[in-house]
Amino acid sequence: MEPVSDLRDTRVLIPRLRRALDGPQASSSASVASTLSDEQLNAIGADAIGSVIFYSGSLFGATLEVSERDPNYMSPTAWLTNPALSEPQVTVVVSQAALDYFFMLLSTKAGGQTQSLIADEASRWEWQTSPQAIVERLRQLRADRDRALEQLATEDEEADAEWVSFVNVRDAATSRLIEPWVELDRGVGGQSLGMG
């Protein structure tokens, strides 16, 4: 696999996805005891981006584009986001990927079992996973994703809060008289609500 040279390439998510899915001890490279290959992590990340875009609509603020396809099946094998993802967007994607991955893993692992016992005459092997721990982990992942989406919504609202006073553009003195709550932005005539 060639090195990543474009921040829009979904492969930039691989190290963070690896830590989210394999745990904090996971290395950023696939060479150290990972359960998933780079290609698998990239596909999981692209699926998560697709899910977030589908469920949040324009709130996510980025699109997913196929940049390469498998020659035999024409299925996507490489993706780009447009524009490159911000850290809050990456947090949403990683949370969605972990939620999807663990839900699928936990619902299919040993047929959805939370415990098992294997024994013969000489030995006994048993494992058990707390169902409450599984439920709490999935709730935490969902809450993390939702908080990250709320942060994106807040940033979007803050970006929309800027506006231009047409009176100020034409006559700043009149604007100060009839719009005293408005402060001039020191930039290019943009306005923001005065804070006091």
N, C-alpha and C positions, 0 to 999 in steps of 0.2 A: 504494500500500500504506500502510495506517495505521501510525503509530508503535507500537512495542511498549510496553505498559504493565503486562504481567504477566510476571514472571520465569519462569513455567512455560511460556511460549510458546517453541516450538522456534526461533523466529527469533532469539533471543538468541545462538544458536550461529553465526549467519551470518558475523560477522567472523572468528572463529577458524577456521571451516571454510574461508573464503576464503584465509586465510594458509596453511593446511595443504595446500590443493589448488592454489592459484595461486602459492605461494611467499611468502617473507617480504616481498617488495617490494609485495605486493598491498595495496590500500587497503581499509579497512573498508566502503567504499561501492562500489556496483556501477558507479559512473561512471568509474572509473579502470582501464582495460585489463584487465578480468576476462574469463575465458573462460566463466564461468557466471553466470547471473542469480541474484538473491536467491531467486526461487521454486525454481530448480533446486537451489541450495544447501540450502534449507529441506527439500526432499524428500529429498536425499541424507542430511541429518542425521537426519530421521525414519526413513529406512530403516536407518541405522546403529543408532539407538536400538532399533528393532524387532529387529535381529539380535543386539545385545548382550543384550537381555531374553530372547530365545529361547535363546541359547547359555549364558547364565549363570544363568537362572532367577531366584530371589529374591535372589541375591547382588547384583544391580545396585541393588536398593532403590528403584526408581521404576517407574511404569507410563507407558504412552503412550496418550493418548486423542485421538480425532479431534474437532476443534472446528469444522471446516467442511468441506463437501463440494462438489464440482463439480455444478452443477445438471443438466448433461446426462448425465454418466456415473456420478454419485454416488461418484466416487473421492475419497479424502481430499485436501484441499488445505491444511489447517492442522491443527496438532497442539499439544497441551499435555502436559507431563509432570506427574506427581503423585508426590511434591512437586517443587519446583524443583530442578534438578540442582546438586550440589556440584561444586567444581573437579575432584576426582578422577573423578567420573562424567563430566564434560565431557571430560576427557582420554581416557577410555575411548571415548567416542562419536566424538571427532575422530579418534582412531587407527583405529577401525573404519571410519569413513567414508573416510579416506585409503587404507586397505588395499583396501577394495572399489572405490573410484574408480580407483586406479592399476592394480589387477589387471585391471579391465575395459578401461581405456584402453590398457594395454600389450598385452593379448591381442587387441585388435581393431584397433589402429593399423596401418594398411597391411597388414592380414591377419596381424598378428603379426610383421612383418619387423623386423629389427634394423639393416638397412642397405638402401640403395637408390642406384642410379646412373641419372641421366638425362643423356643426351648427344646432341648433334647435330654437324653439321660445324663450327660456330663456338664452341660452348660445352659446358661439362661441369659438372654439378651432382651432388654426392654427399653423402650423410649416413650416419652410422653411430652406433648406440647400443650400448654395451658390454652384452652379456647378463649379465655378472657384476655390473655396476652395478645392473641391473634387479633381479636376484635379491637382492642385498644390500639394496637399498631396501625390497623387500617383506619381507625378514627383519627389518629394523629396525622397520618399521611393526608387524609381528606382535609383536615383542619389546616395543615401547612399549605396545601394547594389553594384553599379558599382564601387564606390570609394573603397569600402572594397575589391572587387575582384582585382582592380588595385594594392592595397597594397599587396595582396597575390602574385600577379605576380611579383612585385618588390622584395619581400622577396625571391621568388623562383630564380630570376635572381641573386641576391646577393649570394645565396647559391651555385649557379653554377659557380661563378666567381673565386673560389679557384681552384688551380691546382698544380701539382707537376712538377718541373723542373728535368728532368732525368739527365741533365748535372750536376746540383748542387748535386744530390744524389751521383753521381760518383766522382765529383771533384769540390769542392766548390770554389777553387781559379780560375779555368778556368771559372766557372759560373759567378764570379764577373767580369771577363774580357770581356766575350762575351755577358753577359746579365746584364748590369749595371742598367737597369730599374727595376730589380727584387730585392726585399728585402726578406731576410730570415724571415720566421715566427718563432717566438721563440718557437713554439710548436714542432711537430715531423717532421720537414723538409718540411712542406707545404709552398707554395709560395703565395705571393700576389703582385699585381702591386705596384711598388714604387710610392709615391706621390710627388716626387720632388727631 
